[in-house]
């Protein structure tokens, strides 16, 4: 299957989530069948200034492909120059963030704040498109708030700027992650667009993903929070406790390989999600939140193997 020039094996894609979709989790998502993965959002300003911490976010391994690098900023020239930096790292595509609702991002005029200025969206997408030979995609929300649902203008700006694919999260900036994603609006955008539109929001399971694809007409969907602690969502399999334990241990190993010993501390947020819904989940979670070594995690989880 080809999505705007990006070859994918599955229409179920991993959405970028700051603080979660790092290289270890992207590898796990791909192993379970995610059609493609995208990095956490990367600052264009940090890239053009060659900031070491920003540059670290560009790292990905071959087994993550197809993989995109997502950049954010509010200046077309800076975004274009940042895209040139990104291209040197050879991702499969470059994604433009036009949907992050975080205050620190919107406060700079980037992320979802760009929804207030479709002309700026057009300029940014065009600048990135003109600076690179890779496919360029963009991810938007459906508006700033209920009073400014300008998704038609935003989608048109992305398309006319030269993007190959449009990702749409069916919430406004003001909603954040509350309320319900509006898949009727996603379907409307899909009908009006001349490029592939990929819907995102409130996908709770494998079957639900295909139901939303069918109802919206989208050729693919992005799954974000629904995949955290549940990478099996990409394959539609129901894991046993043993399989969960094995996956957690693999994830821990990837985290320590990537981050060093501190990887186990960073892993805690994932651990809490892996045990969600289990019997005695709160007690298990409390113990995992204090674990600081792989050995401690293994000891705590050993009982799950039964």
C-alpha positions as CSV (number, residue, x, y, z in Angstrom):
1,X,0.0,0.0,0.0
2,X,1.2,3.5,-0.8
3,X,0.2,6.5,1.2
4,X,1.2,9.7,-0.5
5,X,4.5,8.3,-1.7
6,X,5.2,6.5,1.6
7,X,5.0,2.7,1.3
8,X,3.2,1.1,4.3
9,X,2.3,-2.5,5.1
10,X,-0.7,-1.7,7.4
11,X,-3.2,1.2,7.5
12,X,-2.9,1.4,11.3
13,X,-0.2,4.0,12.0
14,X,1.5,5.2,15.2
15,X,0.7,8.8,16.1
16,X,3.5,10.9,17.6
17,X,3.1,11.6,21.3
18,X,5.6,13.8,23.2
19,X,7.3,11.8,25.9
20,X,6.1,8.4,24.7
21,X,6.9,7.7,21.1
22,X,10.6,7.6,21.4
23,X,12.8,5.1,19.5
24,X,12.2,2.1,21.9
25,X,8.4,2.4,21.6
26,X,8.5,3.0,17.9
27,X,10.4,-0.2,17.5
28,X,7.8,-2.1,19.5
29,X,4.9,-0.5,17.5
30,X,6.6,-1.6,14.3
31,X,7.2,-5.1,15.6
32,X,3.5,-5.4,16.3
33,X,2.5,-4.2,12.9
34,X,2.2,-0.4,12.9
35,X,2.3,0.7,9.3
36,X,4.6,3.7,10.0
37,X,5.9,5.6,13.0
38,X,6.6,9.3,13.7
39,X,9.1,10.9,16.1
40,X,8.1,13.1,18.9
41,X,7.8,16.8,17.8
42,X,11.2,18.4,17.2
43,X,11.9,22.1,17.4
44,X,12.9,23.7,14.1
45,X,14.6,26.5,16.0
46,X,16.7,23.9,17.9
47,X,17.6,22.2,14.7
48,X,18.9,25.3,12.9
49,X,20.9,26.2,16.0
50,X,22.3,22.6,16.2
51,X,21.1,22.2,19.7
52,X,22.5,18.8,21.0
53,X,19.3,17.8,22.8
54,X,17.2,18.7,19.8
55,X,19.5,16.8,17.5
56,X,19.2,13.7,19.7
57,X,15.4,13.5,18.9
58,X,16.3,12.8,15.3
59,X,17.7,9.4,16.1
60,X,16.0,6.4,14.7
61,X,17.0,2.9,13.6
62,X,16.5,1.1,10.4
63,X,14.0,-1.3,12.0
64,X,11.7,1.6,12.7
65,X,11.1,2.3,9.0
66,X,9.0,3.7,7.5
67,X,9.6,6.5,9.9
68,X,8.9,10.2,9.8
69,X,10.4,13.1,11.7
70,X,8.0,15.7,13.0
71,X,9.1,19.3,13.3
72,X,7.4,22.3,14.7
73,X,7.8,26.1,14.4
74,X,6.1,29.2,13.3
75,X,8.5,30.7,10.8
76,X,8.5,29.5,7.2
77,X,12.2,30.2,6.6
78,X,13.3,28.5,9.8
79,X,11.1,25.5,9.1
80,X,12.5,25.2,5.6
81,X,16.1,25.2,6.9
82,X,15.2,22.8,9.7
83,X,13.7,20.4,7.1
84,X,17.1,20.5,5.2
85,X,18.8,19.4,8.5
86,X,16.2,16.6,9.0
87,X,16.6,15.3,5.4
88,X,20.3,14.6,6.0
89,X,19.1,12.0,8.6
90,X,17.2,10.1,5.8
91,X,13.7,9.7,7.3
92,X,11.0,8.4,5.0
93,X,9.1,11.6,5.3
94,X,8.9,14.9,7.2
95,X,5.8,15.8,9.2
96,X,4.8,19.3,10.2
97,X,3.1,19.7,13.5
98,X,0.0,22.0,13.3
99,X,-1.9,20.4,16.1
100,X,0.1,20.3,19.4
101,X,-2.1,21.9,22.1
102,X,0.6,22.3,24.7
103,X,0.9,25.8,26.1
104,X,4.6,26.0,25.7
105,X,4.3,25.1,22.0
106,X,1.2,27.3,21.2
107,X,2.7,30.1,23.2
108,X,5.4,30.5,20.5
109,X,2.9,30.6,17.7
110,X,3.6,27.0,16.7
111,X,1.6,23.8,16.9
112,X,-2.2,24.3,17.1
113,X,-1.7,28.1,17.2
114,X,-1.0,27.9,13.5
115,X,-4.7,27.0,13.0
116,X,-5.4,30.7,13.6
117,X,-3.4,31.6,10.5
118,X,-4.0,29.4,7.4
119,X,-1.9,31.7,5.3
120,X,1.1,31.0,7.6
121,X,0.3,27.3,7.4
122,X,0.5,27.5,3.6
123,X,3.8,29.3,3.8
124,X,5.3,26.8,6.2
125,X,4.2,23.8,4.2
126,X,5.4,25.3,0.9
127,X,8.8,26.3,2.4
128,X,9.4,22.7,3.8
129,X,8.2,21.3,0.5
130,X,10.7,23.5,-1.5
131,X,13.6,22.6,0.7
132,X,13.4,18.8,0.6
133,X,12.9,15.9,-1.9
134,X,11.2,13.7,0.7
135,X,7.4,13.4,1.0
136,X,6.0,16.2,3.3
137,X,3.0,15.5,5.6
138,X,1.2,17.7,8.1
139,X,-0.9,17.0,11.2
140,X,-3.7,19.4,12.2
141,X,-6.6,19.6,14.6
142,X,-10.1,20.7,13.5
143,X,-9.8,24.2,14.9
144,X,-8.7,26.3,17.9
145,X,-12.0,26.0,19.6
146,X,-15.7,25.5,18.8
147,X,-16.0,29.1,17.7
148,X,-13.1,28.8,15.2
149,X,-13.6,25.5,13.4
150,X,-11.6,26.5,10.3
151,X,-10.5,23.0,9.4
152,X,-11.5,23.6,5.7
153,X,-9.1,26.5,5.4
154,X,-6.4,24.7,7.3
155,X,-6.7,21.5,5.2
156,X,-6.7,23.6,2.0
157,X,-3.6,25.4,3.1
158,X,-1.8,22.2,3.8
159,X,-2.9,20.7,0.4
160,X,-2.0,23.8,-1.6
161,X,1.3,24.1,0.2
162,X,2.3,20.8,-1.3
163,X,1.9,18.2,1.4
164,X,1.5,14.6,0.3
165,X,-0.7,13.4,3.3
166,X,-2.9,15.2,5.8
167,X,-3.2,13.7,9.3
168,X,-6.3,15.0,11.2
169,X,-6.9,14.8,15.0
170,X,-10.6,15.2,15.4
171,X,-10.5,17.6,18.3
172,X,-10.0,21.3,18.7
173,X,-6.9,22.8,20.5
174,X,-9.2,23.9,23.4
175,X,-10.4,20.3,23.9
176,X,-6.9,19.0,24.3
177,X,-7.6,15.3,24.8
178,X,-11.0,15.7,26.5
179,X,-14.4,15.2,25.0
180,X,-14.9,13.1,21.8
181,X,-13.0,13.2,18.5
182,X,-15.3,14.4,15.7
183,X,-15.1,11.7,13.0
184,X,-17.8,13.4,11.0
185,X,-15.5,16.3,10.5
186,X,-12.7,14.0,9.6
187,X,-14.9,12.4,7.0
188,X,-15.8,15.8,5.6
189,X,-12.1,16.7,5.3
190,X,-11.5,13.4,3.6
191,X,-14.2,14.1,1.0
192,X,-13.0,17.6,0.2
193,X,-9.3,16.8,0.0
194,X,-7.3,15.8,-3.0
195,X,-4.6,14.2,-1.0
196,X,-4.9,11.2,1.4
197,X,-6.5,12.1,4.8
198,X,-5.6,10.0,7.8
199,X,-7.9,10.2,10.8
200,X,-6.8,10.2,14.5
201,X,-8.6,10.2,17.8
202,X,-10.4,7.9,20.2
203,X,-9.4,4.6,18.5
204,X,-9.9,2.1,21.3
205,X,-9.1,-1.2,19.5
206,X,-8.2,-3.0,16.3
207,X,-11.7,-3.5,15.1
208,X,-12.6,0.1,16.1
209,X,-9.7,1.3,13.9
210,X,-11.2,-0.4,10.8
211,X,-14.7,0.7,11.7
212,X,-13.5,4.4,11.8
213,X,-11.7,3.9,8.5
214,X,-14.8,2.5,6.9
215,X,-17.1,5.2,8.3
216,X,-14.8,8.1,7.4
217,X,-13.5,6.8,4.1
218,X,-9.9,7.4,5.3
219,X,-7.3,5.0,3.7
220,X,-5.5,4.8,7.1
221,X,-5.8,5.9,10.7
222,X,-3.4,7.0,13.4
223,X,-3.4,5.5,16.8
224,X,-1.8,7.4,19.7
225,X,-3.0,6.9,23.3
226,X,-4.7,3.7,22.4
227,X,-1.4,2.1,21.6
228,X,0.3,3.1,24.9
229,X,0.7,0.0,27.0
230,X,-1.1,-1.9,24.3
231,X,1.0,-2.3,21.1
232,X,-1.1,-5.3,20.3
233,X,-3.7,-2.9,19.0
234,X,-1.8,-2.9,15.7
235,X,-2.2,-6.6,15.2
236,X,-5.6,-7.2,16.9
237,X,-4.3,-9.9,19.1
238,X,-5.1,-10.3,22.8
239,X,-2.0,-10.9,24.8
240,X,-1.7,-13.3,27.7
241,X,-0.1,-12.3,31.0
242,X,3.1,-14.0,30.0
243,X,3.2,-12.1,26.7
244,X,2.6,-8.8,28.5
245,X,5.4,-9.6,30.9
246,X,7.8,-10.5,28.0
247,X,6.9,-7.4,26.1
248,X,7.5,-5.2,29.2
249,X,10.9,-6.8,29.8
250,X,11.8,-6.2,26.1
251,X,10.7,-2.6,26.4
252,X,12.8,-2.1,29.5
253,X,15.8,-3.6,27.8
254,X,15.3,-1.2,24.8
255,X,15.0,1.7,27.2
256,X,18.2,0.9,29.1
257,X,20.1,0.3,25.8
258,X,18.9,3.7,24.4
259,X,19.1,5.9,27.6
260,X,21.4,4.0,29.9
261,X,20.4,3.1,33.5
262,X,18.0,6.1,33.6
263,X,15.9,4.3,31.0
264,X,14.1,2.4,33.8
265,X,13.0,5.6,35.4
266,X,11.7,6.9,32.1
267,X,10.0,3.5,31.6
268,X,7.7,4.0,34.6
269,X,5.0,5.9,32.7
270,X,4.9,2.9,30.3
271,X,4.8,0.4,33.1
272,X,1.7,2.0,34.6
273,X,0.0,1.6,31.2
274,X,1.0,-2.0,30.6
275,X,-0.7,-3.2,33.8
276,X,-3.8,-1.1,33.3
277,X,-6.9,-3.2,33.7
278,X,-5.1,-6.1,35.4
279,X,-6.3,-7.7,38.6
280,X,-4.6,-5.8,41.5
281,X,-3.3,-3.3,39.0
282,X,-3.1,-0.5,41.5
283,X,-0.9,-2.5,43.8
284,X,1.4,-3.7,41.0
285,X,1.6,-0.2,39.6
286,X,2.6,1.2,43.0
287,X,5.5,-1.2,43.2
288,X,6.6,-0.6,39.6
289,X,6.6,3.2,40.2
290,X,9.4,2.7,42.7
291,X,11.5,0.3,40.6
292,X,14.8,1.7,39.5
293,X,16.5,-1.3,38.0
294,X,15.6,-4.0,35.4
295,X,16.0,-6.6,38.1
296,X,13.4,-5.0,40.3
297,X,11.0,-4.8,37.4
298,X,11.6,-8.5,36.6
299,X,11.0,-9.5,40.2
300,X,7.7,-7.5,40.4
301,X,6.4,-8.9,37.2
302,X,7.5,-12.5,37.8
303,X,4.1,-13.3,39.4
304,X,2.3,-12.4,36.2
305,X,3.8,-15.4,34.5
306,X,1.7,-17.6,36.8
